[in-house]
Amino acid sequence: MENTDQDLKILEDIFYKTIERVDPIKRMHYHKIEPPKGKTFFAAVGKGAGRLSRAFKETFQGESSGIVVIPENECCEDFGYRVFKSSHPLPAEAGIKASKTLLENVSSLSENDLFVFMISGGASSLLPFPPEGFTLADEINLNKSLLESGAPISVMNAFRSHFSRIKAGKLGQAAFPCPIITLVVCDIPGDDISLVGSSPTFYKDYSNLDLHALVDFYKIRFDKSILNFFLSKQENVCQDKAIQINNKNSFTLSSGALAIKAASIIAKENYGLNVLVLAESVEEDSELLAATHAKVVKQVIEHNSPVKKPAFIISGGESLVNLPSNYGKGGRNSHFALALAKEIKGLPGVSGFAADTDGIDGNGNNAGAMVTGETFEKAKILGIDLHEYLNKYDSYVAFKKLRSLLISGPTGVNVNDIRAIIVR
């Protein structure tokens, strides 16, 4: 039997080297932004926004004022910008103050000024601003209900966009006629940069969506007042406002597709592994996705196909978890990893991991988890019933007991998830 412990170290090394290669800070130097005739207002919102602010300050040749909105567990150096520490994945009062301040500042800009907006994952939660008549508690309920539903990010952002006075292009509308340059670190499956943060500076037309059908299909448990809001469609984004956004340019600083490409190159060049990319971007139930990956693993073991051993099987995007009313601690990556461990139980020479590139998976302090074909057997020896933890959606606790959590801390790089498996 191959040394799976060594392969776990290889997988961990590939994860960290991938994070390093797709760091959006490195790509800032490719985007030279010319100062305008008037003033420059800068805003950075999302995970890693403090680091992005530093990169902008170091590369921009003009003067600028601005604000930075970051999660509570991150920091930002003093560049003369006003810093708000908001909250993720559920919004907080500081986020509403940040949204109001941001709207007030961009509303004073003119056509001779410039608004530079840097956005990354987490911005939807960090910039709450519910519709008139609703409160922060309502927006918290909205986000909690969406996160528990297992709906894909495109659906969640559709609801968030409707339920906001800053998203779905409303920030861009407030800045008009000022030209906007948007720089994006994309954590959206499919690399659609206009969806990041629920589209503050991009107009998104959701008028054709059947919100009622989406609520029913994903069994989203909104409070009655919020449900009535969506069903009555009180907050539609109007077509005539779409043309009132002066988007001068937009750039992708990093993305999930770039991460999958980087990991593939590292696996091949550094470790001589034969690479099979299952998908750069997926949105599928975690347990079904684990079964799909395991099926490919078994084909490689039995037939040395569709990729020859030693194989490196990788996918990106994000798995979906439809949480029950009562659930334990964990995130979509650790839940996928636990489901994968079940599917590859007893298979020799198989090691894998699933992790969020931002370093935080769900409600734990881990990026994800590591597994092998021996994980279930080792747990059994220790008296740990992994089937029970899988059924209780308590993957974090299970992997903590097994000492198999992948803990990186916040990376400042948020380009969605990576799932990878080595087969010897």
C-alpha positions as CSV (number, residue, x, y, z in Angstrom):
1,M,0.0,0.0,0.0
2,E,1.3,3.4,-0.9
3,N,2.2,6.0,1.8
4,T,-1.0,8.0,1.9
5,D,0.4,10.2,4.7
6,Q,3.1,11.5,2.3
7,D,0.4,12.2,-0.3
8,L,-1.6,14.2,2.2
9,K,1.5,16.4,2.7
10,I,1.8,16.7,-1.1
11,L,-1.9,17.8,-1.4
12,E,-1.4,20.3,1.4
13,D,1.7,21.7,-0.4
14,I,-0.3,22.0,-3.7
15,F,-3.0,23.9,-1.8
16,Y,-0.7,26.5,-0.3
17,K,1.4,26.9,-3.5
18,T,-1.9,27.4,-5.5
19,I,-3.0,30.1,-3.1
20,E,0.4,31.8,-3.6
21,R,0.2,31.7,-7.4
22,V,-3.3,33.1,-7.7
23,D,-2.8,35.9,-5.1
24,P,-4.6,38.9,-6.7
25,I,-2.0,41.2,-5.3
26,K,0.5,40.0,-7.9
27,R,-1.8,40.9,-10.7
28,M,-2.5,44.5,-9.6
29,H,0.8,45.5,-11.2
30,Y,-0.7,44.6,-14.6
31,H,-3.4,47.2,-14.3
32,K,-2.2,50.7,-14.4
33,I,-4.9,53.2,-13.4
34,E,-4.4,56.7,-14.6
35,P,-5.5,59.5,-12.1
36,P,-8.5,61.5,-13.3
37,K,-8.7,65.3,-13.8
38,G,-10.7,65.5,-10.6
39,K,-10.6,63.4,-7.4
40,T,-10.2,59.6,-7.0
41,F,-12.4,57.7,-4.5
42,F,-11.3,54.2,-3.7
43,A,-13.3,51.4,-2.0
44,A,-12.3,47.8,-1.3
45,V,-14.9,45.4,0.1
46,G,-14.6,41.7,0.9
47,K,-12.3,39.0,2.2
48,G,-8.7,40.2,1.7
49,A,-9.8,43.8,1.1
50,G,-7.1,45.1,3.4
51,R,-4.4,43.5,1.3
52,L,-6.0,44.7,-1.9
53,S,-6.0,48.2,-0.5
54,R,-2.3,48.1,0.1
55,A,-1.7,46.9,-3.4
56,F,-3.8,49.8,-4.8
57,K,-1.9,52.3,-2.6
58,E,1.4,51.0,-3.8
59,T,0.5,51.0,-7.6
60,F,-1.7,54.1,-7.9
61,Q,0.2,57.2,-8.8
62,G,-2.4,59.8,-7.7
63,E,-4.1,60.9,-4.5
64,S,-7.2,59.1,-3.2
65,S,-9.6,59.0,-0.4
66,G,-11.7,55.9,0.4
67,I,-13.0,53.2,2.6
68,V,-12.2,49.6,3.2
69,V,-14.8,47.0,4.4
70,I,-13.3,43.8,5.8
71,P,-14.5,40.8,7.9
72,E,-13.9,41.0,11.7
73,N,-11.1,38.5,11.6
74,E,-9.0,40.5,9.2
75,C,-7.0,43.7,9.4
76,C,-6.0,46.7,7.3
77,E,-3.0,49.0,7.6
78,D,-3.5,52.7,7.9
79,F,-3.5,54.1,4.4
80,G,-5.7,57.1,5.2
81,Y,-8.8,55.2,4.3
82,R,-11.7,54.7,6.7
83,V,-11.9,51.1,7.7
84,F,-15.1,49.2,8.7
85,K,-15.0,45.8,10.3
86,S,-18.2,44.1,9.2
87,S,-19.3,40.5,9.6
88,H,-19.5,37.4,7.5
89,P,-21.4,35.2,6.7
90,L,-24.1,37.0,8.6
91,P,-24.3,40.8,8.3
92,A,-23.8,43.3,11.2
93,E,-24.6,46.9,12.1
94,A,-21.1,48.0,11.1
95,G,-21.9,46.8,7.6
96,I,-25.0,49.0,7.3
97,K,-22.8,52.0,8.4
98,A,-20.3,51.1,5.7
99,S,-23.0,50.8,3.1
100,K,-24.4,54.2,3.9
101,T,-21.0,55.8,4.0
102,L,-20.1,54.3,0.7
103,L,-23.3,55.5,-1.0
104,E,-22.9,59.0,0.5
105,N,-19.3,59.3,-0.8
106,V,-19.9,58.1,-4.3
107,S,-23.0,60.2,-4.7
108,S,-20.9,63.3,-4.5
109,L,-18.6,62.3,-7.4
110,S,-18.7,64.0,-10.8
111,E,-17.9,63.0,-14.4
112,N,-14.3,64.3,-13.9
113,D,-13.7,62.1,-10.9
114,L,-12.9,58.4,-10.7
115,F,-14.4,55.6,-8.5
116,V,-12.1,52.6,-8.2
117,F,-14.0,49.7,-6.6
118,M,-12.2,46.5,-5.6
119,I,-14.5,43.6,-4.6
120,S,-14.0,40.1,-3.5
121,G,-16.1,37.3,-2.0
122,G,-18.0,38.0,1.2
123,A,-19.0,41.4,0.1
124,S,-22.7,40.5,0.0
125,S,-22.7,40.0,3.7
126,L,-20.3,42.8,4.5
127,L,-22.5,45.4,2.7
128,P,-26.0,45.0,4.1
129,F,-28.6,47.7,3.4
130,P,-32.1,46.3,3.5
131,P,-35.0,48.0,1.7
132,E,-37.0,50.7,3.4
133,G,-39.2,49.3,6.1
134,F,-36.9,46.4,6.9
135,T,-34.1,46.1,9.5
136,L,-30.7,44.5,10.0
137,A,-32.5,41.6,11.7
138,D,-34.4,41.0,8.5
139,E,-31.3,40.9,6.4
140,I,-29.7,38.5,8.9
141,N,-32.7,36.3,8.6
142,L,-32.5,36.5,4.8
143,N,-28.9,35.4,4.7
144,K,-29.3,32.7,7.3
145,S,-32.3,31.3,5.4
146,L,-30.4,31.4,2.1
147,L,-27.3,29.7,3.6
148,E,-29.3,26.9,5.1
149,S,-31.2,26.3,1.9
150,G,-28.3,24.9,-0.1
151,A,-29.2,27.2,-3.1
152,P,-26.4,28.0,-5.5
153,I,-24.7,31.4,-5.2
154,S,-26.4,32.7,-8.3
155,V,-29.9,32.1,-6.7
156,M,-28.8,33.5,-3.3
157,N,-27.4,36.7,-4.9
158,A,-30.6,37.2,-6.9
159,F,-32.6,37.4,-3.6
160,R,-29.8,39.5,-2.0
161,S,-29.9,41.9,-4.9
162,H,-33.6,42.5,-4.6
163,F,-33.4,42.9,-0.9
164,S,-30.9,45.8,-1.0
165,R,-30.4,49.5,-1.5
166,I,-26.8,49.1,-2.6
167,K,-26.6,45.8,-4.6
168,A,-27.7,45.0,-8.2
169,G,-26.0,48.1,-9.6
170,K,-27.4,50.6,-7.1
171,L,-23.9,51.6,-5.9
172,G,-22.9,52.2,-9.5
173,Q,-26.2,54.2,-10.1
174,A,-25.3,56.4,-7.0
175,A,-21.9,57.2,-8.5
176,F,-23.3,58.3,-11.9
177,P,-22.0,60.1,-14.0
178,C,-18.6,59.3,-12.4
179,P,-16.7,56.6,-14.3
180,I,-16.1,53.4,-12.4
181,I,-13.2,50.9,-12.6
182,T,-14.1,47.6,-10.9
183,L,-11.4,45.1,-10.0
184,V,-12.7,41.7,-9.0
185,V,-11.4,38.7,-7.1
186,C,-14.0,36.2,-8.4
187,D,-15.3,33.4,-6.1
188,I,-18.3,32.7,-8.3
189,P,-18.6,29.4,-10.1
190,G,-18.2,30.1,-13.8
191,D,-16.1,33.2,-13.1
192,D,-19.0,35.6,-13.7
193,I,-17.4,38.7,-12.1
194,S,-20.7,40.7,-12.3
195,L,-22.2,38.4,-9.6
196,V,-19.5,38.9,-7.0
197,G,-20.9,40.7,-3.9
198,S,-24.4,40.7,-5.5
199,S,-23.3,43.2,-8.2
200,P,-22.9,46.6,-6.5
201,T,-21.5,48.2,-9.6
202,F,-23.0,46.0,-12.3
203,Y,-26.6,46.0,-13.4
204,K,-28.3,42.6,-13.2
205,D,-31.7,42.1,-14.6
206,Y,-33.6,39.6,-12.5
207,S,-37.1,40.5,-13.8
208,N,-37.5,37.1,-15.5
209,L,-36.8,35.1,-12.4
210,D,-39.8,33.4,-10.7
211,L,-38.9,34.1,-7.1
212,H,-41.9,32.2,-5.8
213,A,-40.8,29.1,-7.7
214,L,-37.2,29.5,-6.4
215,V,-38.5,29.7,-2.8
216,D,-40.5,26.5,-3.3
217,F,-37.8,24.6,-5.1
218,Y,-35.0,25.3,-2.6
219,K,-37.4,25.2,0.4
220,I,-36.1,28.6,1.6
221,R,-37.5,29.4,5.0
222,F,-37.9,33.1,4.9
223,D,-39.9,35.0,7.6
224,K,-43.4,35.9,6.5
225,S,-42.7,39.6,5.9
226,I,-39.6,38.8,3.8
227,L,-41.5,36.2,1.8
228,N,-44.3,38.6,1.1
229,F,-41.8,41.2,0.0
230,F,-40.4,38.9,-2.7
231,L,-43.8,37.5,-3.7
232,S,-45.1,41.0,-4.3
233,K,-41.9,42.0,-6.1
234,Q,-41.9,45.4,-4.4
235,E,-38.1,45.9,-5.2
236,N,-37.5,45.2,-8.8
237,V,-34.4,46.7,-10.4
238,C,-35.6,48.9,-13.2
239,Q,-34.3,48.7,-16.7
240,D,-34.1,52.5,-17.0
241,K,-31.6,52.6,-14.2
242,A,-29.3,50.2,-15.9
243,I,-28.0,52.7,-18.4
244,Q,-27.1,55.1,-15.6
245,I,-23.9,53.3,-14.6
246,N,-20.7,54.6,-16.2
247,N,-18.6,51.4,-16.1
248,K,-15.3,52.6,-17.6
249,N,-13.6,49.2,-17.2
250,S,-13.5,46.0,-15.2
251,F,-10.7,43.5,-14.5
252,T,-10.4,40.0,-13.0
253,L,-7.6,39.9,-10.5
254,S,-8.0,36.3,-9.7
255,S,-10.6,33.5,-10.1
256,G,-11.5,29.9,-9.4
257,A,-10.5,28.8,-13.0
258,L,-7.0,30.3,-12.5
259,A,-6.7,28.4,-9.2
260,I,-7.6,25.0,-10.8
261,K,-5.1,25.7,-13.6
262,A,-2.4,26.6,-11.1
263,A,-3.0,23.5,-9.0
264,S,-2.9,21.3,-12.1
265,I,0.5,22.7,-13.2
266,I,2.0,22.3,-9.7
267,A,0.8,18.7,-9.4
268,K,2.3,17.9,-12.8
269,E,5.5,19.8,-12.7
270,N,6.4,19.4,-9.0
271,Y,5.2,15.9,-8.4
272,G,4.9,14.2,-11.7
273,L,1.2,13.5,-11.3
274,N,-1.1,12.9,-14.3
275,V,-3.9,15.5,-14.1
276,L,-7.6,15.1,-14.7
277,V,-9.7,18.2,-14.3
278,L,-13.2,17.1,-13.6
279,A,-14.6,20.6,-13.8
280,E,-13.2,24.1,-13.1
281,S,-16.6,25.1,-11.8
282,V,-19.4,23.0,-10.3
283,E,-22.5,23.6,-8.2
284,E,-23.8,20.3,-7.0
285,D,-24.9,18.6,-3.8
286,S,-21.9,17.7,-1.7
287,E,-22.7,14.0,-1.2
288,L,-23.6,13.5,-4.9
289,L,-20.4,15.3,-5.9
290,A,-18.4,13.0,-3.6
291,A,-20.0,10.0,-5.2
292,T,-19.1,11.3,-8.6
293,H,-15.4,11.9,-7.6
294,A,-15.2,8.4,-6.0
295,K,-16.6,6.8,-9.2
296,V,-13.7,8.3,-11.2
297,V,-11.2,7.2,-8.5
298,K,-12.5,3.6,-8.8
299,Q,-12.1,3.7,-12.6
300,V,-8.6,4.9,-12.3
301,I,-7.8,2.1,-9.8
302,E,-9.4,-0.7,-11.9
303,H,-8.7,0.5,-15.4
304,N,-6.0,3.1,-15.2
305,S,-8.5,5.4,-17.0
306,P,-9.7,8.1,-17.8
307,V,-6.2,9.2,-16.4
308,K,-3.2,7.0,-15.7
309,K,-1.8,6.5,-12.2
310,P,-0.3,8.3,-10.4
311,A,-3.4,10.5,-10.9
312,F,-4.4,13.9,-9.7
313,I,-8.1,14.5,-9.9
314,I,-9.3,18.0,-9.3
315,S,-12.4,20.2,-9.4
316,G,-13.4,23.7,-8.5
317,G,-16.6,25.7,-7.9
318,E,-18.5,24.9,-4.7
319,S,-20.5,22.0,-3.5
320,L,-24.0,22.6,-2.1
321,V,-25.3,21.6,1.4
322,N,-29.0,21.7,2.2
323,L,-29.0,21.9,5.9
324,P,-31.7,20.3,8.1
325,S,-33.4,22.2,10.9
326,N,-30.8,20.9,13.4
327,Y,-27.2,20.6,12.3
328,G,-23.7,20.5,13.8
329,K,-20.6,22.4,13.0
330,G,-18.8,22.4,9.6
331,G,-18.8,23.7,6.1
332,R,-19.4,22.5,2.6
333,N,-15.8,21.4,2.1
334,S,-15.5,19.3,5.3
335,H,-19.0,17.8,4.6
336,F,-17.8,16.9,1.1
337,A,-14.6,15.4,2.5
338,L,-16.5,13.3,5.0
339,A,-18.8,12.1,2.2
340,L,-15.8,11.3,0.1
341,A,-14.2,9.3,2.9
342,K,-17.3,7.2,3.0
343,E,-17.2,6.6,-0.8
344,I,-13.5,5.7,-0.9
345,K,-13.5,3.5,2.2
346,G,-11.1,0.7,1.9
347,L,-9.5,1.9,-1.3
348,P,-5.7,1.7,-1.2
349,G,-3.4,4.5,-2.3
350,V,-6.1,7.2,-2.3
351,S,-5.8,10.6,-0.6
352,G,-7.8,13.7,-1.0
353,F,-8.8,17.1,0.4
354,A,-11.5,19.7,0.0
355,A,-10.8,23.3,1.1
356,D,-12.0,26.9,0.6
357,T,-9.2,29.1,-0.7
358,D,-10.1,31.9,1.7
359,G,-9.1,29.6,4.6
360,I,-12.5,29.5,6.2
361,D,-15.0,26.7,5.7
362,G,-18.5,27.3,7.0
363,N,-18.7,28.0,10.7
364,G,-15.3,26.5,11.7
365,N,-11.7,27.8,11.8
366,N,-10.6,25.5,9.1
367,A,-10.2,25.7,5.4
368,G,-11.4,22.2,4.9
369,A,-10.3,18.6,5.6
370,M,-8.0,15.8,4.5
371,V,-9.1,12.1,3.9
372,T,-7.8,8.8,2.7
373,G,-9.2,5.4,1.9
374,E,-8.3,4.5,5.5
375,T,-10.2,7.4,7.2
376,F,-13.3,5.4,8.1
377,E,-11.3,2.4,9.4
378,K,-9.1,4.7,11.6
379,A,-12.2,6.3,13.0
380,K,-13.7,3.0,13.8
381,I,-10.6,2.0,15.8
382,L,-10.9,5.2,17.8
383,G,-14.6,4.5,18.4
384,I,-15.8,7.3,16.2
385,D,-18.9,6.6,14.1
386,L,-18.4,8.8,11.0
387,H,-21.8,7.8,9.5
388,E,-23.4,9.5,12.5
389,Y,-21.4,12.7,12.0
390,L,-22.2,12.8,8.3
391,N,-25.9,12.4,9.0
392,K,-25.7,15.2,11.7
393,Y,-23.8,17.5,9.4
394,D,-21.2,17.7,12.1
395,S,-18.1,17.2,9.9
396,Y,-15.9,19.7,11.7
397,V,-16.2,17.9,15.0
398,A,-15.5,14.6,13.3
399,F,-12.3,15.8,11.6
400,K,-11.2,17.6,14.7
401,K,-11.3,14.3,16.6
402,L,-9.4,12.6,13.8
403,R,-6.9,15.5,13.6
404,S,-7.6,15.8,9.9
405,L,-8.7,19.4,9.6
406,L,-6.8,21.6,7.1
407,I,-6.2,24.8,9.0
408,S,-4.6,27.6,7.1
409,G,-6.1,30.7,8.7
410,P,-7.5,33.5,6.6
411,T,-5.5,33.5,3.3
412,G,-6.6,36.9,1.9
413,V,-7.3,35.0,-1.4
414,N,-10.9,34.0,-2.0
415,V,-11.5,32.2,-5.3
416,N,-13.9,29.5,-4.2
417,D,-13.1,25.8,-3.4
418,I,-10.6,23.2,-4.5
419,R,-11.2,19.5,-4.2
420,A,-8.3,17.2,-5.2
421,I,-7.5,13.5,-5.0
422,I,-4.3,11.6,-5.5
423,V,-4.6,8.0,-6.7
424,R,-1.5,5.7,-6.7
